[in-house]
Amino acid sequence: MYRRLGNDEGGEAANAASQDKKLLKAILQKNTLTGQNTIKRSTPHIMFCVAIIEDEKRYSDLLREYIDRYAGATGEQFETRVYFDPFTFLDNYKKTDIIFMDIMMPGMDGMETSKRLRKMDADVVLIFVTNMSKYAIKGYEVDAFDFVVKPVYYEDLKIRLDRAIAKLKNKPEQKLLVSTGSSTLVLRAEDVRYIEIFSHKLTYHTTGGDVTAYGSLKKLTAELPEGQFLKVNKSFIVNLKYVTRIEDFDIYLGKEAIPIAQKKKREIEAALAKFLAEGKI
């Protein structure tokens, strides 16, 4: 018997399946007997997000070519974005894993760009690209991971990518600090199945039991791992790792059903399909 959690934004079934839904059906299998996740896929790979900030197209094209070559040789997957000026990069910044930053750029150099970047993201792997090795020393001021000297050769880039990816794959697990009023608890984000929101009261439904705490939705959203947790209606945030299926306007975590806001169904299907395809569970 399935347990359905409070419905405040359910709706009628969609008239036509989207491409995202077709992809989701292809990779998400239902186990009606146990309610367990029976996803079948090839060897999982993490999708790494890479940004290249380089004002000269010949260099950005070369870096992109090398990254594609590295992906073909190793099986790693990359989403690569190119920015030809630092202002566009900073104004449109979104969470990134690896950044290749040119040092000498008009308007704002790579050092100043990196200082501003660090105010937004303290964790991104930053690799300087420069034709003057003396600038590498200054990289310590902005916690640069490494540098590569122009002209860039594939083997040089491969060494940096090997090290950067090893660092990212060995990142410590993400923890959440949860204030219950009388004490502060540390929860592993991976252990949180879903979060129930009511005003400023947050209930964390974890694999080890429920924890009730207090805080703001905005702060909570900023702390959760990007791409893994998704708000499915105004009262619930779900860890996609534990989703076993979507049926009509319900999302299932084993035998528990949480209603989906009608207007968010396609977004949720797309997010889940992407999460599973990237092999993040």
Residue pairs with C-beta under 8 A, 6 or more apart in sequence:
1 255
2 35
2 252
2 255
2 256
2 257
3 255
3 256
3 257
4 250
4 256
4 257
4 258
4 259
5 196
5 236
5 256
5 257
5 258
5 259
6 235
6 259
7 259
8 233
8 234
8 235
8 259
9 233
9 234
9 259
9 260
9 261
9 262
10 249
10 250
10 259
10 260
10 262
11 249
11 261
11 262
11 265
12 249
12 262
13 248
13 249
14 21
14 265
14 266
17 25
18 266
18 269
18 270
20 266
20 269
20 270
20 273
21 266
21 269
23 273
23 277
24 246
24 269
24 272
24 273
24 276
27 39
27 40
27 41
27 273
27 276
27 277
28 39
28 243
28 244
28 245
28 246
28 272
28 273
28 276
29 38
29 39
29 40
30 38
30 244
30 245
31 37
31 38
31 244
35 244
35 252
35 254
35 255
36 244
36 254
37 242
37 243
37 244
37 281
38 244
39 276
39 281
41 276
41 277
41 279
43 75
43 279
44 278
44 279
44 280
45 75
45 76
45 77
45 278
45 279
46 76
46 77
46 168
46 169
46 278
46 279
46 280
47 77
47 78
47 79
47 278
48 76
48 77
48 78
48 79
48 97
48 98
48 165
48 168
49 78
49 79
49 81
49 95
49 96
49 97
49 98
50 67
50 78
50 79
50 80
50 81
50 96
50 97
50 98
50 99
50 100
51 80
51 81
51 82
51 83
51 89
51 96
51 98
51 99
51 100
52 60
52 63
52 64
52 80
52 81
52 82
52 83
52 99
52 100
53 83
53 86
53 89
53 99
53 100
53 101
53 102
53 105
53 110
53 113
54 60
54 63
54 82
54 83
54 84
54 100
54 102
54 105
54 129
55 84
55 85
55 102
55 105
55 106
56 102
57 84
59 102
59 129
59 150
59 152
60 82
60 84
62 152
63 100
63 129
63 152
63 157
64 80
64 82
66 152
66 154
66 157
66 158
67 78
67 80
67 157
67 161
68 78
68 80
69 154
70 76
70 154
70 157
70 158
70 161
71 77
71 78
76 161
76 165
77 278
81 96
83 89
83 92
85 105
85 106
85 107
86 105
86 107
86 108
86 110
86 112
86 113
87 107
87 108
89 113
90 113
90 116
90 117
90 120
93 117
93 120
93 121
95 121
95 226
96 121
96 124
97 124
97 125
97 164
97 168
98 124
98 125
98 127
98 161
98 164
98 168
99 117
99 124
99 125
99 126
99 127
100 127
100 129
100 148
101 110
101 113
101 114
101 126
101 127
101 128
101 129
102 110
102 128
102 129
102 130
103 109
103 110
103 111
103 128
103 129
103 130
103 132
103 135
104 110
104 130
104 131
104 132
105 113
110 128
110 130
110 135
111 135
111 138
111 141
111 142
114 126
114 128
114 142
114 144
115 141
115 142
117 124
117 126
117 142
118 142
118 143
122 143
125 145
125 164
125 167
125 168
126 139
126 142
126 143
126 144
126 145
127 144
127 145
127 146
127 147
127 148
127 160
127 164
128 135
128 136
128 139
128 144
128 146
128 147
128 148
129 147
129 148
129 150
129 152
130 136
130 147
130 148
130 149
130 150
131 149
131 150
131 151
133 147
133 149
135 147
136 144
136 147
139 147
145 163
145 164
145 167
146 160
146 163
146 164
148 156
148 157
148 160
149 156
173 188
173 189
173 190
174 188
174 189
174 190
174 225
175 186
175 187
175 188
175 189
176 186
176 187
176 188
176 189
176 192
176 204
176 223
176 224
177 184
177 185
177 186
177 223
178 184
178 185
178 186
178 187
178 202
178 204
178 211
178 213
178 215
179 213
179 214
179 215
180 211
180 212
180 213
180 214
181 213
181 214
185 211
185 213
187 204
187 206
187 211
189 224
189 225
189 228
189 229
189 239
190 241
191 206
191 207
191 208
192 204
192 205
192 206
192 229
192 239
193 205
193 206
193 207
193 238
193 239
193 242
193 253
194 205
194 236
194 237
194 238
194 239
194 242
194 253
194 258
195 202
195 203
195 204
195 205
195 220
195 229
195 236
195 237
196 202
196 203
196 205
196 235
196 236
197 217
197 234
197 235
197 236
197 237
198 235
200 214
200 215
200 216
201 212
201 213
201 214
202 212
202 213
202 214
202 215
202 220
203 210
203 211
203 212
203 213
204 210
204 211
204 212
204 213
220 237
221 229
221 231
221 237
224 237
227 240
227 271
227 274
227 275
227 280
228 239
228 240
228 241
228 275
228 280
229 237
229 238
229 239
229 240
230 237
230 238
230 240
230 268
230 271
230 272
231 237
231 238
231 264
232 238
232 251
232 258
232 259
232 260
232 261
232 264
232 268
233 258
233 259
233 260
233 261
233 264
234 261
236 258
236 259
238 251
238 253
238 258
240 271
240 272
240 275
240 276
240 280
240 281
241 275
241 280
241 281
242 253
242 254
243 251
243 252
243 253
243 272
244 252
244 253
244 254
245 251
245 252
246 252
246 260
246 265
246 268
246 269
246 272
247 257
249 259
249 260
249 262
249 265
250 257
250 258
250 259
250 260
251 257
251 258
251 259
251 260
251 268
252 258
260 268
275 281
